[in-house]
Amino acid sequence: MLETEKMFDQVWDGEDSFRGMVHEDPTSVLVATVDEKVIGSMYVHSTRQGRGNWTFFWRLVVAPAYQKQGIATALLEAAEQILRIRNLPEV
């Protein structure tokens, strides 16, 4: 998907990086599908360091044919739900 949308970066999105994210936290990669085809995705990562909580959302992408249909909103809402479960109420 990222390659198709010309957003792919080998360092951040390469197979090794992806496997590392999934290994570290399987809930870090959110995917939207239609008929088993990936139409949207995003990464979410949260960590507690020092006195603060840090959360990062990145690589939010939706295929052009599915934009303006609430897919990105649904991915963000799913990410927010994950953070609530982790007891991280603020982004």
N, CA, C and O of each residue as an XYZ file, in Angstrom:
364
protein
N       0.826     -1.191      0.000
C       0.000      0.000      0.000
C       0.866      1.249      0.000
O       0.649      2.152     -0.808
N       1.847      1.313      0.898
C       2.714      2.487      0.935
C       3.495      2.647     -0.357
O       3.721      3.767     -0.813
N       3.908      1.538     -0.947
C       4.630      1.613     -2.219
C       3.725      2.177     -3.305
O       4.135      3.044     -4.077
N       2.499      1.683     -3.360
C       1.542      2.138     -4.364
C       1.297      3.634     -4.247
O       1.184      4.329     -5.257
N       1.215      4.127     -3.027
C       0.926      5.540     -2.802
C       2.196      6.393     -2.744
O       2.150      7.562     -2.362
N       3.324      5.797     -3.127
C       4.612      6.490     -3.172
C       5.007      7.073     -1.811
O       5.612      8.142     -1.737
N       4.656      6.355     -0.733
C       5.006      6.761      0.623
C       5.999      5.792      1.260
O       6.377      5.976      2.417
N       6.420      4.782      0.541
C       7.282      3.741      1.093
C       8.695      4.267      1.304
O       9.277      4.892      0.417
N       9.237      4.006      2.487
C      10.616      4.338      2.806
C      11.270      3.057      3.324
O      10.806      2.486      4.310
N      12.329      2.604      2.680
C      12.941      1.319      3.018
C      13.357      1.244      4.482
O      13.196      0.199      5.113
N      13.886      2.329      5.032
C      14.342      2.302      6.428
C      13.163      2.126      7.377
O      13.206      1.274      8.265
N      12.114      2.922      7.198
C      10.978      2.894      8.125
C       9.972      1.796      7.808
O       9.347      1.249      8.716
N       9.813      1.474      6.545
C       8.737      0.576      6.137
C       9.217     -0.773      5.632
O       8.400     -1.618      5.266
N      10.511     -0.990      5.603
C      11.059     -2.241      5.103
C      10.636     -3.435      5.952
O      10.115     -3.278      7.057
N      10.865     -4.609      5.426
C      10.424     -5.839      6.084
C      11.007     -5.984      7.488
O      10.293     -6.376      8.411
N      12.291     -5.675      7.663
C      12.903     -5.802      8.986
C      12.244     -4.871     10.000
O      11.968     -5.274     11.130
N      11.992     -3.628      9.596
C      11.341     -2.670     10.485
C       9.925     -3.129     10.823
O       9.503     -3.081     11.979
N       9.196     -3.576      9.796
C       7.822     -4.042     10.006
C       7.794     -5.233     10.960
O       6.999     -5.259     11.899
N       8.648     -6.205     10.724
C       8.705     -7.380     11.614
C       9.051     -6.966     13.040
O       8.497     -7.506     13.998
N       9.960     -6.012     13.181
C      10.332     -5.538     14.510
C       9.164     -4.901     15.232
O       8.956     -5.150     16.419
N       8.391     -4.074     14.523
C       7.221     -3.440     15.141
C       6.197     -4.475     15.568
O       5.655     -4.405     16.671
N       5.936     -5.425     14.703
C       4.940     -6.451     15.016
C       5.430     -7.329     16.166
O       4.648     -7.708     17.039
N       6.716     -7.650     16.165
C       7.271     -8.473     17.246
C       7.186     -7.727     18.584
O       6.797     -8.305     19.599
N       7.550     -6.446     18.576
C       7.520     -5.644     19.796
C       6.102     -5.441     20.303
O       5.854     -5.499     21.507
N       5.175     -5.204     19.391
C       3.786     -4.935     19.773
C       2.863     -5.284     18.610
O       2.699     -4.485     17.689
N       2.259     -6.472     18.646
C       1.392     -6.890     17.533
C       0.219     -5.953     17.268
O      -0.343     -5.965     16.173
N      -0.157     -5.140     18.255
C      -1.270     -4.213     18.038
C      -0.815     -2.896     17.436
O      -1.624     -1.981     17.282
N       0.472     -2.777     17.088
C       0.984     -1.506     16.582
C       0.633     -1.239     15.122
O       0.710     -0.097     14.668
N       0.257     -2.252     14.399
C      -0.061     -2.092     12.982
C      -1.567     -2.300     12.804
O      -2.090     -3.384     13.063
N      -2.243     -1.263     12.364
C      -3.685     -1.338     12.117
C      -3.916     -1.389     10.618
O      -3.278     -0.664      9.854
N      -4.826     -2.245     10.208
C      -5.070     -2.460      8.785
C      -6.572     -2.445      8.519
O      -7.347     -3.051      9.258
N      -6.975     -1.751      7.464
C      -8.362     -1.763      6.995
C      -8.398     -2.593      5.714
O      -7.553     -2.435      4.834
N      -9.382     -3.470      5.625
C      -9.484     -4.332      4.447
C     -10.900     -4.319      3.880
O     -11.875     -4.046      4.580
N     -10.976     -4.621      2.600
C     -12.235     -4.869      1.905
C     -12.002     -6.104      1.052
O     -11.091     -6.132      0.223
N     -12.812     -7.110      1.251
C     -12.661     -8.359      0.502
C     -11.221     -8.870      0.548
O     -10.662     -9.279     -0.470
N     -10.628     -8.841      1.749
C      -9.269     -9.328      2.007
C      -8.182     -8.512      1.319
O      -7.029     -8.940      1.286
N      -8.517     -7.361      0.777
C      -7.541     -6.460      0.149
C      -7.268     -5.317      1.130
O      -8.199     -4.711      1.660
N      -5.989     -5.030      1.365
C      -5.624     -3.919      2.247
C      -5.942     -2.610      1.541
O      -5.459     -2.346      0.440
N      -6.767     -1.792      2.200
C      -7.138     -0.496      1.622
C      -6.683      0.671      2.486
O      -6.774      1.829      2.079
N      -6.193      0.360      3.677
C      -5.722      1.413      4.562
C      -4.898      0.821      5.683
O      -5.051     -0.347      6.043
N      -4.014      1.651      6.232
C      -3.198      1.182      7.349
C      -2.607      2.360      8.094
O      -2.574      3.486      7.597
N      -2.143      2.073      9.294
C      -1.387      3.042     10.084
C      -0.626      2.300     11.156
O      -0.965      1.171     11.508
N       0.406      2.944     11.672
C       1.182      2.408     12.782
C       0.891      3.263     14.010
O       0.733      4.479     13.906
N       0.823      2.626     15.161
C       0.668      3.343     16.424
C       1.683      2.764     17.396
O       1.813      1.547     17.529
N       2.396      3.647     18.069
C       3.389      3.201     19.033
C       3.279      4.080     20.266
O       3.221      5.305     20.159
N       3.251      3.465     21.422
C       3.227      4.234     22.661
C       4.282      3.678     23.604
O       4.577      2.483     23.610
N       4.832      4.568     24.388
C       5.852      4.180     25.347
C       5.785      5.115     26.542
O       5.346      6.259     26.433
N       6.214      4.621     27.649
C       6.292      5.446     28.860
C       7.765      5.694     29.136
O       8.537      4.756     29.336
N       8.145      6.956     29.146
C       9.535      7.316     29.409
C       9.570      8.482     30.380
O       8.858      9.472     30.208
N      10.391      8.356     31.385
C      10.494      9.438     32.351
C       9.152      9.727     32.980
O       8.469      8.826     33.468
N       8.786     10.983     32.963
C       7.507     11.377     33.550
C       6.356     11.370     32.559
O       5.215     11.647     32.928
N       6.643     11.058     31.320
C       5.589     11.184     30.322
C       5.288      9.920     29.549
O       6.036      8.943     29.567
N       4.178      9.986     28.883
C       3.775      8.948     27.949
C       3.925      9.527     26.553
O       3.540     10.669     26.301
N       4.472      8.755     25.667
C       4.678      9.205     24.297
C       3.923      8.290     23.359
O       4.062      7.069     23.425
N       3.134      8.872     22.497
C       2.397      8.105     21.506
C       2.660      8.709     20.140
O       2.639      9.927     19.963
N       2.906      7.834     19.185
C       3.158      8.267     17.821
C       2.210      7.537     16.887
O       2.082      6.315     16.952
N       1.552      8.278     16.026
C       0.779      7.719     14.921
C       1.549      8.082     13.666
O       1.938      9.238     13.496
N       1.771      7.142     12.803
C       2.403      7.497     11.545
C       2.003      6.540     10.451
O       1.465      5.459     10.690
N       2.288      6.982      9.236
C       1.985      6.227      8.029
C       0.497      5.925      7.902
O       0.119      4.831      7.485
N      -0.338      6.877      8.254
C      -1.776      6.724      8.023
C      -2.010      6.914      6.538
O      -1.750      7.987      5.993
N      -2.497      5.880      5.887
C      -2.711      5.933      4.445
C      -3.978      5.158      4.095
O      -4.265      4.107      4.668
N      -4.725      5.703      3.141
C      -5.929      5.048      2.621
C      -5.842      5.110      1.102
O      -5.534      6.160      0.537
N      -6.108      4.003      0.452
C      -6.071      3.956     -1.018
C      -7.038      5.003     -1.582
O      -8.138      5.177     -1.057
N      -6.637      5.693     -2.639
C      -7.464      6.766     -3.198
C      -8.917      6.361     -3.470
O      -9.829      7.152     -3.229
N      -9.138      5.168     -3.956
C     -10.510      4.743     -4.281
C     -11.394      4.635     -3.040
O     -12.618      4.573     -3.157
N     -10.779      4.612     -1.844
C     -11.546      4.441     -0.607
C     -11.481      5.667      0.296
O     -11.972      5.634      1.424
N     -10.883      6.739     -0.189
C     -10.810      7.953      0.611
C     -12.173      8.626      0.693
O     -13.052      8.398     -0.138
N     -12.323      9.450      1.703
C     -13.576     10.191      1.953
C     -14.734      9.258      2.294
O     -15.895      9.585      2.050
N     -14.408      8.080      2.868
C     -15.442      7.125      3.264
C     -15.333      6.763      4.743
O     -15.990      5.829      5.204
N     -14.509      7.495      5.486
C     -14.392      7.262      6.921
C     -13.363      6.207      7.309
O     -13.297      5.826      8.478
N     -12.563      5.725      6.370
C     -11.570      4.690      6.668
C     -10.499      5.241      7.604
O     -10.171      4.601      8.603
N      -9.953      6.407      7.301
C      -8.924      7.003      8.159
C      -9.477      7.288      9.552
O      -8.797      7.062     10.553
N     -10.694      7.778      9.612
C     -11.335      8.030     10.905
C     -11.463      6.735     11.698
O     -11.197      6.716     12.900
N     -11.864      5.661     11.043
C     -11.998      4.370     11.727
C     -10.644      3.877     12.233
O     -10.560      3.331     13.333
N      -9.588      4.061     11.449
C      -8.252      3.661     11.905
C      -7.820      4.479     13.116
O      -7.280      3.928     14.075
N      -8.051      5.772     13.081
C      -7.705      6.620     14.225
C      -8.517      6.251     15.461
O      -7.980      6.235     16.569
N      -9.792      5.956     15.289
C     -10.628      5.551     16.421
C     -10.145      4.221     17.006
O     -10.153      4.042     18.224
N      -9.726      3.294     16.150
C      -9.177      2.019     16.635
C      -7.897      2.262     17.425
O      -7.678      1.636     18.463
N      -7.058      3.161     16.943
C      -5.822      3.498     17.659
C      -6.136      4.117     19.013
O      -5.492      3.786     20.009
N      -7.106      5.002     19.060
C      -7.499      5.618     20.328
C      -8.020      4.573     21.307
O      -7.756      4.663     22.506
N      -8.749      3.594     20.814
C      -9.257      2.521     21.673
C      -8.100      1.705     22.257
O      -8.121      1.351     23.436
N      -7.113      1.413     21.450
C      -5.936      0.687     21.931
C      -5.257      1.483     23.050
O      -4.843      0.911     24.058
N      -5.147      2.792     22.870
C      -4.510      3.618     23.887
C      -5.322      3.670     25.174
O      -4.750      3.699     26.264
N      -6.644      3.681     25.062
C      -7.475      3.644     26.261
C      -7.269      2.329     27.015
O      -7.186      2.321     28.244
N      -7.188      1.234     26.290
C      -6.943     -0.072     26.908
C      -5.594     -0.066     27.624
O      -5.445     -0.679     28.681
N      -4.626      0.620     27.055
C      -3.294      0.732     27.668
C      -3.244      1.778     28.782
O      -2.187      2.038     29.357
N      -4.389      2.366     29.074
C      -4.481      3.413     30.077
C      -3.636      4.633     29.712
O      -2.983      5.232     30.567
N      -3.661      4.983     28.444
C      -3.007      6.196     27.942
C      -4.095      7.075     27.337
O      -4.315      7.041     26.127
N      -4.778      7.861     28.168
C      -5.969      8.584     27.717
C      -5.715      9.784     26.829
O      -6.660     10.300     26.233
N      -4.477     10.253     26.713
C      -4.204     11.436     25.905
C      -3.244     11.106     24.783
O      -2.358     10.263     24.924
N      -3.438     11.784     23.669
C      -2.525     11.649     22.531
C      -1.888     13.000     22.308
O      -1.072     13.155     21.399
